[in-house]
Amino acid sequence: CVYIKATIGYLVKNDMVLLVFKKRGFGKGLYNGFGGKLEEGENWEQALIREAREELNVTPTHFYQAATLEFYDDDILRFHTRVYIVKEWEGEPQESEEVRPQWFNKHHLPYDNMWADDVYWLPHVLNGKHVNAQFTFKGLMTNNPILTHKNVTVMDKV
């Protein structure tokens, strides 16, 4: 089984972070960052920019990688994900067929309506740290994934 390379991006302005409510597809009904899988021939940054344009109609212009996350379904690696913080962008975020964007204070995120792993790494990333983490789920690809194991390393940003 080949794992999927994917990006997750967060637009951040001061203490506010843009989350997207997934209206369809993987993660439907949950808040997350924008993003998705790399397409053939793309690098990570190209995928991030394409996904921002497709989902939010914005173009990231200043961003940095803030985390590397691996997601396992039992013992099988399913996603190798890079998380980016976007500090500057062109355009205003707009709703699309896939997502509805909403600004939140970074200290008051709707973790009860997000992926179970987010609470363990996202606060660190939003506070300027770098995270490497592995998360194992039972039923990752189902509508009711259960987080069964986590390994999170938090570092000062280099």
The 8 nearest C-alpha neighbors of each residue, nearest first, counted from 0:
[[1, 2, 75, 77, 76, 3, 78, 74],
 [2, 0, 3, 77, 76, 78, 75, 4],
 [1, 3, 77, 78, 76, 0, 4, 79],
 [4, 2, 78, 77, 79, 5, 36, 1],
 [5, 3, 79, 36, 37, 80, 78, 2],
 [6, 4, 36, 80, 35, 37, 3, 79],
 [5, 7, 81, 34, 80, 35, 82, 47],
 [6, 8, 34, 82, 32, 33, 83, 81],
 [9, 7, 83, 32, 33, 82, 34, 84],
 [8, 10, 84, 32, 85, 17, 11, 83],
 [9, 11, 85, 17, 16, 86, 84, 8],
 [12, 10, 16, 86, 15, 85, 9, 13],
 [11, 13, 15, 14, 16, 86, 10, 87],
 [12, 14, 15, 11, 16, 105, 104, 86],
 [15, 13, 105, 104, 12, 16, 11, 106],
 [16, 14, 104, 12, 103, 105, 13, 11],
 [17, 15, 11, 103, 102, 10, 105, 104],
 [18, 16, 102, 10, 101, 9, 103, 11],
 [19, 17, 32, 31, 101, 100, 30, 102],
 [18, 20, 100, 99, 30, 31, 98, 32],
 [19, 21, 30, 99, 98, 29, 22, 100],
 [20, 22, 27, 98, 28, 23, 29, 97],
 [21, 23, 97, 98, 27, 28, 20, 99],
 [24, 22, 27, 21, 97, 25, 26, 28],
 [23, 25, 27, 26, 22, 21, 97, 28],
 [24, 26, 27, 23, 140, 21, 142, 141],
 [25, 27, 29, 24, 21, 28, 23, 142],
 [28, 26, 21, 23, 22, 24, 25, 29],
 [27, 29, 21, 22, 26, 20, 30, 23],
 [30, 28, 113, 112, 27, 20, 21, 26],
 [29, 31, 20, 113, 19, 18, 112, 21],
 [32, 30, 18, 19, 113, 29, 33, 20],
 [31, 33, 18, 8, 9, 7, 19, 34],
 [34, 32, 8, 7, 19, 31, 51, 9],
 [35, 33, 7, 6, 50, 8, 47, 32],
 [34, 36, 5, 6, 50, 7, 37, 33],
 [35, 37, 5, 4, 6, 38, 3, 34],
 [38, 36, 46, 5, 4, 41, 39, 35],
 [37, 39, 41, 40, 36, 46, 42, 4],
 [38, 40, 41, 37, 42, 36, 46, 4],
 [39, 41, 38, 42, 37, 45, 46, 43],
 [42, 40, 38, 39, 45, 37, 46, 43],
 [41, 43, 45, 44, 46, 40, 37, 38],
 [44, 42, 46, 45, 47, 41, 37, 6],
 [43, 45, 47, 46, 42, 48, 41, 6],
 [46, 44, 48, 42, 47, 43, 41, 49],
 [45, 47, 49, 43, 44, 37, 48, 50],
 [46, 48, 44, 50, 45, 49, 6, 51],
 [47, 49, 51, 45, 46, 50, 59, 58],
 [50, 48, 46, 52, 51, 47, 53, 45],
 [49, 51, 53, 34, 47, 52, 48, 54],
 [52, 50, 48, 55, 54, 49, 53, 57],
 [51, 53, 56, 57, 49, 50, 55, 54],
 [54, 52, 50, 51, 56, 55, 49, 95],
 [53, 55, 51, 52, 95, 50, 56, 98],
 [56, 54, 92, 93, 51, 57, 52, 53],
 [55, 57, 52, 53, 92, 93, 54, 51],
 [58, 56, 90, 52, 55, 89, 51, 92],
 [57, 59, 89, 88, 52, 48, 51, 60],
 [58, 60, 88, 48, 61, 87, 85, 89],
 [61, 59, 88, 87, 58, 62, 89, 85],
 [62, 60, 87, 86, 59, 85, 88, 63],
 [63, 61, 85, 84, 86, 83, 60, 59],
 [64, 62, 83, 84, 65, 85, 61, 86],
 [63, 65, 83, 82, 66, 84, 81, 62],
 [64, 66, 129, 83, 82, 124, 63, 84],
 [67, 65, 130, 82, 129, 131, 81, 64],
 [66, 68, 81, 131, 80, 82, 130, 132],
 [69, 67, 132, 80, 133, 131, 79, 81],
 [70, 68, 133, 79, 78, 80, 134, 132],
 [69, 71, 134, 78, 77, 135, 133, 76],
 [72, 70, 76, 135, 75, 77, 73, 74],
 [71, 73, 136, 75, 139, 137, 74, 135],
 [72, 74, 137, 75, 71, 136, 135, 138],
 [75, 73, 72, 71, 76, 135, 136, 77],
 [76, 74, 72, 71, 73, 77, 0, 2],
 [75, 77, 71, 2, 70, 78, 72, 74],
 [76, 78, 2, 71, 70, 3, 75, 72],
 [79, 77, 3, 70, 2, 69, 4, 80],
 [78, 80, 69, 4, 68, 3, 5, 70],
 [81, 79, 5, 68, 6, 67, 4, 78],
 [80, 82, 67, 6, 66, 68, 7, 83],
 [81, 83, 7, 66, 65, 64, 8, 6],
 [84, 82, 64, 8, 65, 63, 85, 7],
 [83, 85, 9, 62, 63, 8, 10, 86],
 [84, 86, 62, 10, 87, 9, 61, 11],
 [85, 87, 11, 61, 62, 10, 84, 12],
 [88, 86, 61, 60, 85, 59, 62, 89],
 [89, 87, 59, 60, 58, 57, 90, 61],
 [88, 90, 58, 57, 59, 91, 60, 87],
 [91, 89, 57, 88, 92, 58, 56, 93],
 [90, 92, 57, 93, 89, 56, 55, 88],
 [93, 91, 55, 57, 56, 90, 100, 94],
 [94, 92, 55, 56, 91, 95, 100, 99],
 [93, 95, 99, 98, 100, 55, 92, 96],
 [96, 94, 97, 98, 54, 93, 55, 99],
 [95, 97, 98, 94, 22, 54, 23, 99],
 [96, 98, 22, 95, 23, 21, 54, 99],
 [99, 97, 21, 20, 95, 22, 19, 94],
 [98, 100, 94, 20, 19, 95, 101, 21],
 [101, 99, 19, 18, 94, 20, 98, 17],
 [100, 102, 18, 17, 19, 103, 99, 20],
 [103, 101, 17, 16, 18, 15, 100, 104],
 [104, 102, 16, 15, 105, 108, 17, 101],
 [103, 105, 15, 107, 106, 14, 16, 108],
 [104, 106, 15, 107, 14, 16, 108, 103],
 [107, 105, 104, 108, 14, 122, 103, 15],
 [108, 106, 104, 105, 109, 103, 110, 15],
 [107, 109, 110, 105, 106, 103, 104, 111],
 [110, 108, 111, 112, 113, 107, 30, 103],
 [111, 109, 113, 112, 108, 118, 117, 114],
 [112, 110, 109, 113, 115, 114, 108, 29],
 [111, 113, 110, 29, 109, 30, 114, 28],
 [114, 112, 110, 30, 29, 111, 115, 31],
 [113, 115, 116, 117, 29, 112, 110, 31],
 [116, 114, 117, 113, 146, 118, 110, 145],
 [115, 117, 114, 119, 118, 134, 146, 120],
 [118, 116, 121, 119, 120, 114, 115, 113],
 [117, 119, 116, 120, 121, 110, 122, 115],
 [120, 118, 117, 116, 121, 122, 151, 123],
 [119, 121, 123, 117, 122, 118, 124, 130],
 [120, 122, 124, 117, 123, 118, 125, 119],
 [123, 121, 125, 124, 120, 126, 118, 119],
 [124, 122, 126, 128, 121, 125, 120, 127],
 [123, 125, 128, 121, 127, 126, 122, 129],
 [124, 126, 122, 123, 127, 121, 105, 128],
 [127, 125, 123, 124, 128, 122, 121, 105],
 [126, 128, 124, 125, 156, 123, 129, 155],
 [127, 129, 124, 155, 156, 123, 154, 126],
 [128, 130, 65, 154, 156, 66, 153, 124],
 [131, 129, 66, 153, 152, 154, 132, 67],
 [132, 130, 67, 152, 66, 68, 151, 153],
 [133, 131, 151, 68, 150, 152, 130, 69],
 [132, 134, 69, 150, 68, 149, 70, 151],
 [133, 135, 149, 70, 148, 71, 69, 150],
 [136, 134, 71, 148, 147, 72, 70, 73],
 [137, 135, 146, 72, 139, 145, 147, 73],
 [136, 138, 145, 73, 139, 144, 72, 146],
 [137, 139, 144, 141, 140, 136, 72, 145],
 [140, 138, 144, 136, 72, 141, 137, 145],
 [139, 141, 138, 142, 144, 72, 25, 143],
 [142, 140, 138, 143, 139, 144, 25, 137],
 [143, 141, 144, 140, 26, 138, 139, 27],
 [142, 144, 141, 145, 138, 139, 140, 137],
 [145, 143, 138, 139, 137, 141, 136, 142],
 [144, 146, 137, 136, 147, 143, 138, 139],
 [147, 145, 136, 135, 148, 115, 137, 144],
 [146, 148, 136, 135, 145, 137, 149, 134],
 [149, 147, 135, 134, 146, 150, 136, 133],
 [148, 150, 134, 133, 151, 135, 147, 132],
 [149, 151, 133, 132, 134, 152, 148, 131],
 [152, 150, 132, 131, 149, 153, 133, 130],
 [151, 153, 131, 130, 132, 154, 150, 129],
 [154, 152, 130, 129, 151, 128, 131, 155],
 [155, 153, 129, 128, 156, 130, 152, 157],
 [154, 156, 128, 129, 157, 153, 127, 130],
 [155, 157, 128, 129, 154, 127, 65, 130],
 [156, 155, 129, 154, 128, 127, 65, 64]]
